[in-house]
Amino acid sequence: MAQLKIPLDTQRFEKGMRWKDYMAQMGDTRARTEDNYAKSKLTDDERKFFSGVNQVRYVLMLAENWCGDVHRNSPLIAHICEAMPSADLRVFLRDQNTDLRDTFLNNGYQSIPVVVFFDKDWNEIGRWLERAHAATAKVTGIRARTVDVAPPDKDKQDAAMAEYRKAVQGEYDQPGGSLWRAAAQEVRSLLEQRLGLKK
């Protein structure tokens, strides 16, 4: 199978931000991401699986500081990459890297986070986009009863958006972190399938 030609190599990858550097530049959104990093730790079973994945060498994440899905899901991806012994995660700001953004569109959309796993020879293993499917179902329902029904008045729209964000975060904060578990399972399934790890 032919590999997609990506505008990325080791030299450019090295210019991406390491996770701690990405966190350091976040400004007023950093606290939310740090909070989610603390809450989204891997389970023992997840850590055991990902620590056995040696084939992933490079992990590209496209992100932006203002994006709620980035605040909620990039911390989990960081935990996954920290568990994989050979993985090097680098974060690139989507809007400053339009060639990367356009290479990894989500059915034509500029979704983030975009997470792309590569082997040591820059062959793409697979990609994971935005949020878990289970989270998309929850988000769609929350949006339908908040933002989508709010009057067009700016104050009411702003209030509805605040209610929406709080409700979505509340779903992630449920005991057991089921939406983070769903995301971890999707990444695990992707790697199992692409790397032939399923027993």
Secondary structure as GFF3:
##gff-version 3
##sequence-region A 1 199
A	DSSP	alpha_helix	10	13	.	.	.	ID=ss1
A	DSSP	alpha_helix	19	24	.	.	.	ID=ss2
A	DSSP	three_ten_helix	27	29	.	.	.	ID=ss3
A	DSSP	alpha_helix	30	39	.	.	.	ID=ss4
A	DSSP	alpha_helix	44	51	.	.	.	ID=ss5
A	DSSP	beta_strand	58	63	.	.	.	ID=ss6
A	DSSP	alpha_helix	68	83	.	.	.	ID=ss7
A	DSSP	beta_strand	88	93	.	.	.	ID=ss8
A	DSSP	three_ten_helix	94	96	.	.	.	ID=ss9
A	DSSP	alpha_helix	98	103	.	.	.	ID=ss10
A	DSSP	beta_strand	114	118	.	.	.	ID=ss11
A	DSSP	beta_strand	124	129	.	.	.	ID=ss12
A	DSSP	alpha_helix	133	145	.	.	.	ID=ss13
A	DSSP	three_ten_helix	147	149	.	.	.	ID=ss14
A	DSSP	alpha_helix	154	172	.	.	.	ID=ss15
A	DSSP	alpha_helix	178	195	.	.	.	ID=ss16
###
